[in-house]
Amino acid sequence: ARRRRVRRDGLAAADACEDGDGLGARRAARRGGGGGAGEGGLDRGEPARGASHRGGPAPVGAAAPEAVVLQHVDLGVRARRAERRGEAGVRASDPGRGARGELASYTAYIASLRGDWREAVRALRAYDGPSPFVTNAALKSLRKAEQTRAALEVLLRSGKPVDATSFTTVMAMVNGTTAVSLLRRMDQSGVEVDARALAAAVSACAADRPDLAVKLLESAPAKLRSDHAYSAAIAVAAPADAARLFEEAASQSDYCVTAVVSAHAKAGLWRRALAYVSEDASSEPVMRAAIAACERGATPEAAAHAARLLKRLRQRGKPLELSTCNAVVSALAAGGRASAALTVFNELRSSSSLCAAPPDAVSYAAAVSACAVEARWRDALRLLAAMRRARLALTPTAVGAALVACQRAGAAKQAASVLRAARRRGVPLDVPCYDAAILAQGQAGWKTAIALFREARRASKLEPSTRTYLALLECLRGQPRRSDVVYHTARLRGKLSHAHPEGANVVDLHDYSRAAAACALRAALREADPDADLCFVVGRGTRSKAAPVIADFVLSALRNDHGLRLRPHPTNPGRLLLDAADLRAWRDRHKTTLPPAAWRLAKRAPLLAHPALLLSAPDDDSASSDADDDDLLLLDALASSPPPREEPTPDDSAPSASSSSSSSSSSDEL
């Protein structure tokens, strides 16, 4: 019975090839795999048994279709026997040419390779028929293997027959600029551009060139603009362009509605996003996008809207999707309604009426974030333990939210323990996790903060961010020498800068914390031009929730710590001025050198040193002896690698042996 079924499918495929019906050939090949015991393995994503493992159909020459099918069956039997013996499988020679089942044989063989893209390219090279279906099968194999360059070579230089599907497959693998070039190449080569090709090009542009995606869609004929193309362009367009494109869309399907809601949510216009949603008629994906827009709002009002949307969905009497429930928990947590978020999460865990699926890692991470809103660090740690009991892998998002909960509650020891325990369990920690753990240490745990900073750089191979340096400066408040070392290191690495486009005597303190502003004040007093007034840009306080913070701090810090008085700027209320005479007097009273630890760091990493650091060097190296073990620990944490070798100068291209030995010894010490 199996042989009769295989023979019937093979004859159908051969007849379809002879009649030029490529679609019928592919359907017949999928039913029988050109052989393969007639079990339809290709429809389930499994290799056809008749196509063997990594081997093509047996050479058939000009044999009859029945002989082709029987040879395929014999090849599948031999492959199964080879598997039982533990051999690598049977590799057949190149398929023969001229058989009526050639197209189905090649297509089924390439589809059965399961990611072996090199063998797929070899099979395509052996095929010399006029049909593009074999080329499409090879390109699909290259797409699964993410071989973009090889796919472009096959499409543009192999000389094999191609069609619109071939170009569409490759467009899904490239960036926006290349996709537009391929679209132009289609038109030049005589291949008709269809709606699928345009949608693929617009989607590729949406990933890296949003402006190009909108222009490409607007320049295309109206008959080629599908819902897929519209939704891809709307999702990345500006709110005004997204609204205009949504009105131009013919069908305004759920894809377009979801895209226009997402476009407004990204711009922070969550109220406008909700205007496109009908609470009674919109589908669940559209409602989920609206809930995600409420999460972007991050206000109690937005959280109330998310709760109302959840109530409307539950009134429909159908279990919700898990992603919808996760969006609700996240929106409630972002809006400050932590108790309501945890209530929804507990109902998700205990009842199947809300959702048929159990909570996943995203659900637990959203619940831990809700605990972080109210600094409920014990509940956050319990949820992490529940994740492990549920056999769910800990995620960086969940661990980071638990660390934020510990930081807001002042649980410094617990934060460090959670971070190290997560690292031992193989959780891929990211920079925000270390930021929260460092900030949780506070001034009392500054040594632990430095150790965590070093662990992030060396053990986890992470590059500290601006927030990392700001968190470390918060832990070092009240220690000006160590704070200056950290601040100057952050400046050398481009993470912090108080420079202003107007010149060196204008200090920009926007987005600075008090600890960072104190370091910037000391640096500006040392580096500014004493012949001109020193200007501090503190802003008007529009970003502060209450009274302006930085302006008052700058006034008090300079008056109490340095004995300097500032005056307001005559025309700009967001600036403060220090007279040049007061700056010169301060310079005369104070030694204008960096702290010893900061100078040693600049000396040992000469290619990273700023000219201002070199100009403020001490006269001798006696200050280096004042460093204690804590300073060495700080230098060790800040230094990521030994200092690079200096390039030979034109005057002295061959350095002496003594200088090279001294540089190597300093590298070892660092």
Rosetta blueprint (number, residue, H / E / L):
1 A L
2 R H
3 R H
4 R H
5 R H
6 V H
7 R H
8 R H
9 D H
10 G H
11 L H
12 A H
13 A H
14 A H
15 D H
16 A H
17 C H
18 E H
19 D H
20 G L
21 D L
22 G H
23 L H
24 G H
25 A H
26 R H
27 R H
28 A H
29 A H
30 R H
31 R H
32 G H
33 G L
34 G L
35 G L
36 G H
37 A H
38 G H
39 E L
40 G L
41 G H
42 L H
43 D H
44 R H
45 G L
46 E L
47 P L
48 A L
49 R H
50 G H
51 A H
52 S L
53 H L
54 R L
55 G L
56 G L
57 P L
58 A L
59 P L
60 V L
61 G L
62 A L
63 A L
64 A L
65 P H
66 E H
67 A H
68 V H
69 V H
70 L H
71 Q H
72 H H
73 V H
74 D H
75 L H
76 G H
77 V H
78 R H
79 A H
80 R H
81 R H
82 A H
83 E H
84 R H
85 R L
86 G L
87 E L
88 A L
89 G L
90 V L
91 R L
92 A L
93 S L
94 D L
95 P L
96 G L
97 R L
98 G L
99 A L
100 R L
101 G L
102 E H
103 L H
104 A H
105 S H
106 Y H
107 T H
108 A H
109 Y H
110 I H
111 A H
112 S L
113 L L
114 R L
115 G L
116 D L
117 W H
118 R H
119 E H
120 A H
121 V H
122 R H
123 A H
124 L H
125 R H
126 A H
127 Y L
128 D L
129 G L
130 P L
131 S L
132 P L
133 F H
134 V H
135 T H
136 N H
137 A H
138 A H
139 L H
140 K H
141 S H
142 L H
143 R H
144 K H
145 A L
146 E L
147 Q L
148 T H
149 R H
150 A H
151 A H
152 L H
153 E H
154 V H
155 L H
156 L H
157 R H
158 S L
159 G L
160 K L
161 P L
162 V L
163 D L
164 A H
165 T H
166 S H
167 F H
168 T H
169 T H
170 V H
171 M H
172 A L
173 M L
174 V L
175 N L
176 G H
177 T H
178 T H
179 A H
180 V H
181 S H
182 L H
183 L H
184 R H
185 R H
186 M H
187 D H
188 Q H
189 S L
190 G L
191 V L
192 E L
193 V L
194 D L
195 A H
196 R H
197 A H
198 L H
199 A H
200 A H
201 A H
202 V H
203 S H
204 A H
205 C H
206 A H
207 A H
208 D H
209 R L
210 P H
211 D H
212 L H
213 A H
214 V H
215 K H
216 L H
217 L H
218 E H
219 S H
220 A L
221 P L
222 A H
223 K H
224 L H
225 R L
226 S L
227 D H
228 H H
229 A H
230 Y H
231 S H
232 A H
233 A H
234 I H
235 A H
236 V H
237 A L
238 A L
239 P H
240 A H
241 D H
242 A H
243 A H
244 R H
245 L H
246 F H
247 E H
248 E H
249 A L
250 A L
251 S L
252 Q L
253 S L
254 D H
255 Y H
256 C H
257 V H
258 T H
259 A H
260 V H
261 V H
262 S H
263 A H
264 H H
265 A H
266 K H
267 A L
268 G L
269 L L
270 W H
271 R H
272 R H
273 A H
274 L H
275 A L
276 Y L
277 V L
278 S L
279 E L
280 D L
281 A L
282 S L
283 S L
284 E H
285 P H
286 V H
287 M H
288 R H
289 A H
290 A H
291 I H
292 A H
293 A H
294 C H
295 E H
296 R H
297 G H
298 A L
299 T L
300 P H
301 E H
302 A H
303 A H
304 A H
305 H H
306 A H
307 A H
308 R H
309 L H
310 L H
311 K H
312 R H
313 L H
314 R H
315 Q L
316 R L
317 G L
318 K L
319 P L
320 L E
321 E L
322 L H
323 S H
324 T H
325 C H
326 N H
327 A H
328 V H
329 V H
330 S H
331 A H
332 L H
333 A H
334 A H
335 G L
336 G L
337 R L
338 A H
339 S H
340 A H
341 A H
342 L H
343 T H
344 V H
345 F H
346 N H
347 E H
348 L H
349 R H
350 S H
351 S L
352 S L
353 S L
354 L L
355 C E
356 A L
357 A L
358 P L
359 P L
360 D L
361 A H
362 V H
363 S H
364 Y H
365 A H
366 A H
367 A H
368 V H
369 S H
370 A H
371 C H
372 A H
373 V H
374 E L
375 A L
376 R L
377 W H
378 R H
379 D H
380 A H
381 L H
382 R H
383 L H
384 L H
385 A H
386 A H
387 M H
388 R H
389 R H
390 A L
391 R L
392 L L
393 A L
394 L L
395 T L
396 P H
397 T H
398 A H
399 V H
400 G H
401 A H
402 A H
403 L H
404 V H
405 A H
406 C H
407 Q H
408 R H
409 A H
410 G L
411 A L
412 A H
413 K H
414 Q H
415 A H
416 A H
417 S H
418 V H
419 L H
420 R H
421 A H
422 A H
423 R H
424 R H
425 R L
426 G L
427 V L
428 P L
429 L L
430 D L
431 V H
432 P H
433 C H
434 Y H
435 D H
436 A H
437 A H
438 I H
439 L H
440 A H
441 Q H
442 G L
443 Q L
444 A L
445 G L
446 W H
447 K H
448 T H
449 A H
450 I H
451 A H
452 L H
453 F H
454 R H
455 E H
456 A H
457 R H
458 R H
459 A H
460 S L
461 K L
462 L L
463 E L
464 P L
465 S L
466 T H
467 R H
468 T H
469 Y H
470 L H
471 A H
472 L H
473 L H
474 E H
475 C H
476 L L
477 R L
478 G L
479 Q L
480 P H
481 R H
482 R H
483 S H
484 D H
485 V H
486 V H
487 Y H
488 H H
489 T H
490 A H
491 R H
492 L H
493 R L
494 G L
495 K L
496 L L
497 S L
498 H L
499 A L
500 H E
501 P L
502 E L
503 G E
504 A L
505 N L
506 V E
507 V E
508 D E
509 L L
510 H L
511 D L
512 Y L
513 S L
514 R H
515 A H
516 A H
517 A H
518 A H
519 C H
520 A H
521 L H
522 R H
523 A H
524 A H
525 L H
526 R H
527 E H
528 A L
529 D L
530 P L
531 D L
532 A L
533 D L
534 L E
535 C E
536 F E
537 V E
538 V L
539 G L
540 R L
541 G L
542 T L
543 R L
544 S L
545 K L
546 A L
547 A L
548 P L
549 V L
550 I H
551 A H
552 D H
553 F H
554 V H
555 L H
556 S H
557 A H
558 L H
559 R H
560 N H
561 D H
562 H L
563 G L
564 L L
565 R L
566 L L
567 R E
568 P E
569 H L
570 P L
571 T L
572 N L
573 P L
574 G L
575 R E
576 L E
577 L E
578 L E
579 D L
580 A H
581 A H
582 D H
583 L H
584 R H
585 A H
586 W H
587 R H
588 D H
589 R H
590 H L
591 K L
592 T L
593 T L
594 L L
595 P L
596 P H
597 A H
598 A H
599 W H
600 R H
601 L H
602 A H
603 K H
604 R H
605 A L
606 P L
607 L L
608 L L
609 A L
610 H L
611 P H
612 A H
613 L H
614 L H
615 L H
616 S L
617 A L
618 P L
619 D L
620 D L
621 D L
622 S H
623 A H
624 S H
625 S H
626 D H
627 A L
628 D L
629 D H
630 D H
631 D H
632 L H
633 L H
634 L H
635 L H
636 D H
637 A H
638 L H
639 A L
640 S L
641 S L
642 P L
643 P L
644 P L
645 R L
646 E L
647 E L
648 P L
649 T L
650 P L
651 D L
652 D L
653 S L
654 A L
655 P L
656 S L
657 A H
658 S H
659 S H
660 S H
661 S H
662 S H
663 S H
664 S H
665 S H
666 S H
667 S H
668 D H
669 E H
670 L L
